[in-house]
């Protein structure tokens, strides 16, 4: 699946199953919530906290997908082509950081 396919599939699902998009502000709040759920699993899997009863590291991929889902909703609602946006971001980072990371002693030491 390409990013464009994902945007189209989410849009089709919203229009047929989801009835309509939530408002952009609601989806921004939902994105924050989903990132928090992902952070909770990351903190317990890779950090110092332990899982509570009923929590599982197996939910990591589900939480990542939930973050992606809401981000795609926001992109669709605001007319952002995520493929083009990601391509521009890669170009920007490549030009800006061409030597930066290679010369970082924290990364190479």
N, C-alpha and C positions, 0 to 999 in steps of 0.2 A: 504494500500500500504506500502510495506517495503522500506527501503532506496535502497536496491538492485533493487527492481522493478522500483523505480523512476529513478535510473541511467540507467536501460535498456530502459525505456520508453522515456527518454530524448534522448538517443543515437539513438533509432529508429526514433524519430521525426526529429532529425538533419539530419539523412541519407536519409530520404524520403521527407520531406517538406523543411527543411532548407538547403538542398543541401550538405553542409559541415560545420564543425565547423569553427568559426572565429579563428584567431590565439590566442594562449594562452595570449599574451600581450594585444590583443584587448579585450578578455574576462575579463582579470584582470581590464582593464579600465572600462568595462561595469559593473563589480561587484562593483567597487568604485562608479560609477554613481547610481546604484540601491540602494546601502547602503545610499547614500546621499538623495535619494528620500524617503526612509524609515525614515531617521533621520528628514527630513522636516515634515513629518506627525506626528512623535513622539513629536517633539518640539512644534507643534501647538496643539496637543491633550493633552499632559501631561505637557508641559512647559508654558512659559509666552507669546509666540507669538500667534497671531490669524490667522485664515484661510483667505486667499484672496478669492475673487469671483472665483468660479469654483473649488476650492479645497474642499476636503471632507475627514473627518476622516474615511469614509466608504472604502477608498482606502488602509487602513492599511494592510488587509490580502493580497491584490493584490501585494503590494510592498514587503511584506515578501516572497511571492511566487516567485516574480521576482529575489530576492536575492538568494533564494534557487536554482532556475533554473540555474542561471549563475554559482553558486558554483558547482552544479552537472556537468555542462559542463566542468569546469576546472578539476574536479576530473576524469571525463571520459578521457579527453585529456591527463592527466598526469599519468594515470594508478592507481589512488588512489581508493581503495575500501572504501567508506565512512562508511560502517557498521563496518568494522574492525578498521578503524581509530577512530571512535567514541567510540568503546568498549575500545580501548587502552587509549583514553583520559579519560574516566570515571575511569578506573583502576588507572591511574597516579594521577588523582585528589583525588581519594579516599585514596590512600596511602599517598600522600603529605599533604592532608588537614584533616586527620582523626579527629584531635582535634582542628585544627586551628580556624575554624569558631565558634565552640561551646564555645571557650574561648575568643572570640572577644567581648569586652564590647560594641562596637558600634552596634553589632547585637543583643545583649542580654540585653540592658539597657533601 
